[in-house]
Amino acid sequence: MTIASRLIIGIMSTWKLIQRRCYDLLSHKSSLLIILIAFTCIFVGIIHFGEVWLAWSKEKYQAVFHSFNDNIIGTSFQNKLCQHVPIDVVYTWVNGSDPEFIKNLRKYVSISDVNAAVSRFNDKDELRYSLRSLEMYAPWVRHVYIVTNGQIPNWLDMDNQRMTLITHEDIFPDKNNLPTFSSPAIESHINKIPGLSDKFLYFNDDVFLGREVWPEDFITQTGGQKVYLAWWVPDCSDICPWAWVGDGSCDPACNTTICEFDGGDCNATPSPTDSEMIEEDGDYPYKLLQMKHDNDRETGKSFPIFKQKTSASLTESVNNLTPIVKSHGFINNSSEDIIKLLTVLQNKTMNNELMPSKNNFKINKTEQGTEKYSTSTEISGYKYEFAHPNRRVKQPARNDDIINLVHVNEKENFERDKYPSPLKRKTRRLDTYAESLLYVNRIYNAAYGFERRRVPVHMPHLLDKWIVDDMQKKFESEFKKTSSHKVRNSQDMQFAFSYFYYLTSEKKRVSTGEIFDKFDTDKSETWSDREIRTLLSRMYHLPLDYSFVVDFENAITNCSSRIELLSTPVPPSGERYLDSTLPIVSRELIIKCDAIANKLQDEFGESDRYHHEIVKAGKNEIFEMLTSNVSQTVQLLDEIRRESKKFICLNDDMDPSRKSENEVIRALLNDFYRSLYPLRSNFELPAQYRNRFSHRDDLYEWRASRARARNILLLLVSLLMFFTIYHLFYNQIRRFLRTRSLPNLHV
């Protein structure tokens, strides 16, 4: 018998056995119940399989299922969104009134640290209203992540599928850095949130939306990123703005450690020269931690004194100085020599109170017997040394006395009144945020060169987590140091500032072939005379000198005559002008012609690594510091009501000692929030409910206990049902399962 015949017989036998069992089942008195249970199991299995398949399909075909309705309110925005860009939102939040938080803060941080003040962590329900503004004006965001130290707002709906609470333990790779109370340390790890979109918006809890916001507010049409910049980074000192550093001219006021020795200008310049004063259109907005009797900030007041250049004032200084010089043996010296002496001050006009005293002039004899002039000017106890103008400025001439001029200890009030002039006494103590900006600025000066940088606007920041990864790999040690800080520190990598200037400063190399393709606009693999004209117009200043055109054409002709090419493409008609003598300018020719390739590399060999667009702040955003002044706060809030901006940031700068006024401010602020965002969002519990647990660990422990109790209960119910059915149908089950056999025949 063949194998096929045996297989057919086996199948038929199995089929007959199944039929026989089905007949036995149908003949049973409980057959209907058994069939019903069987069909129910099959139906449940199909539904479960369908859910699994649907979830897999949504993940695999996300562009189809989640093109425009994958957002926090589940509504399609196909008619309003130009393209679907999955963007999540990340919040950082802390409840500073939590007793356990205060206990940990006092345990790990000294109470004398100004950055550990409990008032810095006050919660005024900003997160609730910021989420409302997000749902009102940016409902297209996909998911919301709230990063906390484990705390849960009592109004937050933890069952919302579009919200995930993330703790520091979830994102910090080094658990030894925990607990932390430093926002820069936390921000440096938000890109490690599991499931976070490639591009995400980072919100502080005190940032709100005042009008409709769309991805186009953060992303350019070419897929680049918009960078919103506001005020300038604080100057390195009160007498040296960053505009003077690295500008090619030596400024003694900047030749200090804190100003990075004028960016090396004094090492490359034989004698001090002047820098032009740049008008500031913005300044660092944070308060300087000075004495209460300061009427005006001292920053910048000394610039005109060091930068004014008037011959009349110089002549007056010479006349005042002449008797002093003559009394010290300079009788034969002319006024011209004295003028040369004064040029050490960089032609800066010195008023009478800054003129050197008689005892401050010295004459030193050099080894060659020549005289070397030197002056020392004392300003309220701080001494400046100036070298002879004809002597080249060297490294030892760096003047770190200016550091002492800028950073001095606080003195008594009567001393302040004693020296009213800003040059008599200079005190500048910035807050930690400003110092961290200067810290990052110095690091980036070393990495990317000296540049005058602005501070990013206080608004939602669009970040790319892969760019953040690249940035943290490049500055790995600096970010590790930031992560280790318990509170804000002057050596923090300020997150937004670091990210945006990494984004705008990173460059990539462009090959000569890529440059050729860029100007080969007709894609003919050859350069026409018109394309060469476009190239030259971008390489040289206009109007274009004909000699440049001739030199370029000669270089191409020379290379064409001596370079052997593997292949020469056939150019289309009309590539050359009627009087043109150029050969065929192919891609291979340009790459092998060093004279041309080097010029192209010098001009176009470096380009931005990341596409971006700089946007000057002021039109769509408002940033204000809330003080304890009630009338001023009322006026400020009314102004925001009258003309609401897209991005609103209200920062707490209230005086902790004025408790009664602060309570009024908080009430006014809450009323302001409720007037702009009155509707409850999907992220909130109903008004009559509050969260039972204030920490995520307690919630998860309760959920685990509830799941265990539920599973045990289901197991007990299942066992009870099984034994009940078994005892009810004991005899029928035994008879159904009994094996039938033929009786033995005895012969």
Buried (B, 14 or more C-beta within 10 A) or exposed (E): EEEEEEEEEEEEEEEEEEEEEEEEBEEBEBEEEBEEEEEEEEEEEEEEEEEEEEEEEEEEEEEEEBBBBBBBEEEEBEEEBEEBBBBBBBBBBBBBEBEEBEEBBEEBBEEEBEBBBBEBBBBBBBBBBBBBBBBBBBBBBBBBBBBBBBBBBEBBBBEBEBBBBBBBEBBBEEEEBBBBBBBBBBBBBBBBBEEBBBBBBBBBBBBBBBBEBBBEBBBEEEEBBBBBBBBBBBBBBBBBBBBBBBBEBBBBBBBBEBBBBBBBBBBEBEBBBBBEBBEBEBEBBBBBBBEEEEEEBBBBBBBEBBBBEEEEBBEBBBEEBBEBBEEEEBEEBEEEEBBBBBBBBBBBBBEEEBBBEEEBBEEEEEEEEEEBBBBBBEBBEBEBEBBBBEBEBEEEBBBEBBBEBBBBEEEEEEEBEEBEBBBBBBBBBBBBBBBBBBBBBBBBBEEBEBBBBBBBBBBBBBBBBEBBEBBBEEBEEBBBBBBBBBBBBBBBBBBBBBBBBBBBBBEEEBEBEEBBEBBBEBEBBBBBBBBBBEBBEEBBEEEEEEEBBEBBBEBBEEBBEEEEBEEBEEBEEEBBEEEEEBBBBBBBBBBBBEEBBEBBBEEBBEEEBBEBBEBEBEEBBBBBBBBBBBEEBBEBBEEBEEEBBBBBBBBBEBEEEBEEBBEBBBEBBEEBBEEBBEEBBBBBBEEEEEBEBBBBEEBEEEEEEEEEEEEEEEEEEEEEEEEEBEEEBEEEBEEBEEEEEEEEEEE
